[in-house]
Each structure stands twice: as structure tokens, then as C-alpha cells.
Amino acid sequence: INYLLLIGYIDVLPTLFKSVAIPPGVAAELAHPDSPAIVRSWIAAPPLWLNIRAPAHVDPLDLDEGEKQAIALAEELHAQLLVVDEQKARMIATSRGLTITGTLGIIRLAAAEKLLDPRRAIIALRETSFYLDESVIERLFGFRPE
């Protein structure tokens, strides 16, 4: 959510998915004083399509609170997809049978639906703190970032 907000493509989420749910731990990370102002402002008045919901049970995983809660909520809701970028969280989620993607995967899905220009999205993403591996960009999108 953070990076989609920063690059101006947050609105692809409700278009791509029937519903979007995040746990309170993720909402708290978005609202943190160190988060960019646009992110804090957005989560302070979340859109109607965003459901902030606490999971009933959170396993004591070696992850930050938002990631632990996100994995627990995805399991509880039998989510079709969990969006997570952090490598350790991705590995744990996959080992628990969850289908995952990340920010780049959302951009790819949105590009396939003609909701955005992937080159523009990647260029915008380069202006953030998001780590971009050029070989991954080439594999996912068929071009090298300029």
C-alpha cells in the first residue's frame, strides 16, 4: 500500500480485487510518524474499499507485527492473495500455503488489465526507497528500467 500510494497507483487495488483487507498492525505502520505524509493522510481517512480487520489469532512468528498479522488475517480469510514485499515474510507465507505477490506483482497485474503503464510505474518506484532489481524487472515486464 505504501509504495502504491507513493507512486500514485493505489486505486488499482479496488479495481483488481473485490475486497482489500489489512490488519491493524499494517494500518499502524502506515500511520507511523516516519511514514510519508501522503501515506499517513491516506490511512487517517481510509477509503471505503479498505477493510481494517484484526485476525482472531496471531502466531508468534519472527516478523514485525504488521507482517505477522497480515499472514494471520490472510489465513483466516482464505485470501486469494497476500501482498507482501519483505523476503522473510514472503518465505513464511509461502511455507504456510498462502499465495503471495508484492508491489511489483500488483503493478504487473494492473498493467495486464491496462490500468497503468508499467514503465511509468517502475520509473516512479525508482524515486522511492523501494529496492529494484533490474533482472527482476526484465523478467516480470520484459524491459530494463531506464
Helices and strands as residue ranges (DSSP letters): H 2-6, H 12-16, E 20-22, H 24-31, H 37-44, E 50-52, H 65-77, E 82-83, H 87-95, E 100-101, H 103-112, H 118-126, H 134-141
